């Protein structure tokens, strides 16, 4: 749970980082994230001597890892587009929807079951999400795209058998050829910002690889050890931080109807966490 909490706290600060990469466009930022994340993880895997896991992985395992790489790439692209176009609140909504999807996927594909108060919390959260998505007058296209891509990414991470470091390396490597081709094409058209905006901009694009890899590493380590339902409910930390950023930093307007939806979801999270703490206390041996 500590690993998962660290991942969500790091993701909560992402709205502060990606606007620093402007004037690079969302696709260029995504491509740099993939390339430098892959390079960083290759170095990490060399240092910890973890290549044996990937050499022993079969074709089926590599297929799951490649699919995970595709899903997280789609998620990154949508997120950067939302944040750098002034839609941080929409990005937050996507990650408010995702926990419910994670819980549903855990029940459908992994046979996970919920206790009574956990079911109550999910029903409350579902009501809040329905309110936010459909009763505030804003079509949640970006939010739904974020929720679907990350929800299924989390499901696949539960199925892969390699370590978090090896999995993240394989995911980034699977998508790197496409990213490199795009960056070369962008440079050939004179539209790349990698070297045209000064050394500070170049350094930030390089740093995007580490910023990308760190929370994903912690998420991969944590998601394998706790139920997908718990992974999902803990995720509300990230959109809450992002919503506060949208409110106090980027000064996005949040209507009263949105506030109602957020409060409903926070009540659901409180119910879920209270049940989790109570369950652990009652299971503790005398």
ABEGO torsion letter per residue (X at the ends): XAAAAAAAAAAAAAAAAAAAAOABBAAAAAAAAAAAAAAAAAAAAAAAGAAAAAAABBAAAAAAAAAAAAAAAAAAAAAAAAAAAGAAAAAAAAAAAAAAAAAAAAAAAAGBBBBAAAAAAAAAAAAAAAAAAAAAGBBBAAAAAAAAAAAAAAAAAAABABBAAAAAAAAAAAAAAAAAAAAAAAAAAGABAAAAAEAAAAAAAAAAAAAAAAAAAAAAAAAAABBAAAAAAAAAAAAAAAAAAAAAAAGBBBBAAAAAAAAAAAAAAAAAAAAAAAAAAAABBX
